[in-house]
Amino acid sequence: MNITQEQVDDLNAVLKITLTPGDYEENYSNALKTTRKQIKMPGFRPGNVPMGMVKKMHGKAILAEEINKILNNSIHEYIAENKLDILGNPLPKVEGETGDWDNPGDFEFAFEIGLAPSFDVNISNKDKFAYHVIKVDDALLDKNISDLAKRYGKLSAPEAAGETDMLMGSFVQLDENDAILEGGIMHDSTVSLEFVEDKGAAKALVGKKVGDVVVVDPFKVSKGGADTAAMLGIDQGALESITTNFNFKINDIKRMEPAAIDQDLFDKLFGKDNVTSEEDFRARIKEDLERMFSNDSDRVFQRDASEQLLDKMNLNLPDEFLKKWIMASNDKPITPEQLDLEYGQYAKSLRWQLIENKLIKENEIKVENEEVMAYVKGALVNQYAQYGMMAPEDAELEENAKKVLSNQDEARKIYDTLYNQKITGFLKETAKIDHKEVSYDDFVKLASNHQH
């Protein structure tokens, strides 16, 4: 056997493999004997079918299978021995194949390979990355405390509708003369005044009482699309043909009365007597928000940093080879048009994966088993807490964590998460970080714009 590598360019090469009978004859002969033992044919005892007939019936297929095994093993060994950093898998080059399958002798095969670009990622304090921190001011703190009070509040039934109340009622479709449309839509639903954006539509309902009937436009008291269709109990496609005038008869009014900011609420949120004053309560909520927002800041930081590094490195890929490999290896058929639409995002993701792997290798970033176990156990404890349950003893918790990690997909996600955290930490420690304090609303816009 002889393997040679012909370099097409920096990112593409062709492996040429020559096989002689000595490379495959023994495997081929043994496979024929195994097949012969398995064949059952009238007139012959099991295992005694003439070898000539076995070759005639199955020879080509068996030879092809054995040669494929040899090729795959040889290519794998060659790539490992020569430390080739390939992308995708080698693709057979039909025009590079020679040999006579009817009269086996020497065979030649050719395989295209795509090579990863050669590069270094040198991060230092000369690299500058922005890190956005959400400012937890009094306004944001007050809003979150208000939301918590509502979440733990109680429903009441006011006499008249207020600006944030929920109105349960019946929608009845009207005709052009504001009379009930025969065979029209009739459906019970809820209007949440707090989320009605049309001020005129909301104003027409504020102050109304149970039993009152108001003519409304369902499109103005809902969010449109699927929300409007659900409110009227119809398919979304039917919205285009309906009239916009409906009677809305108020059957019930509900108001969420927020919980008092007192010891009872403190105990519900943080446990008995762990927080005993409004000052401590506000401090604890602020601390929780800052911890939660720090995770969001890390995610946006890593996204921004990855974009910056992608621009800095400007890595080239063997694009044509990768497109051919995707077409050949995709589980579902994919058209060239689909591939062209999706390839840009695939290539970007692959470039970042190469940069990540280089950062991990060059800086000896590792995730130890103990860290993985601690992470999973912590996540399980948080799950128990969310349901108001005590976490089990450590031995049981560890067994539960092992069950989670026995799922390969779940384990891979956890390792990816921890490696992402370590890469983020490395960038923070090594590069120059420009901390920028922003409002919550500005941060949401920043994160949204980045995603787009």
Secondary structure, 3 states (H helix, E strand, C coil): CEEEEEEEECCEEEEEEEECHHHHHHHHHHHHHHHHHHCCCCCCCCCCCCHHHHHHHHHHHHHHHHHHHHHHHHHHHHHHHCCCCEEEEEEECHHHCECCCCCCCCEEEEEEEEECCCCCCCCCCCCEEEEEEECCCHHHHHHHHHHHHHHCCEEECCCECCCCCEEEEEEEEECCCCCECCCCCEEEEEEEHHHCCCHHHHHCCCCCECCCEEEECCCCCCCCCHHHHHHHCCCHHHHHHCCCCEEEEEEEEEEEECCCCCHHHHHHHHCCCCCCCHHHHHHHHHHHHHHHHHHHHHHHHHHHHHHHHHHHHCCCCCHHHHHHHHHHHCCCCCCHHHHHHHHHHHHHHHHHHHHHHHHHHHCCCCCCHHHHHHHHHHHHHHHHHHCCCCCCCHHHHHHHHHHHHCCHHHHHHHHHHHHHHHHHHHHHHHCEEEEEEECHHHHHHHHHHHHC
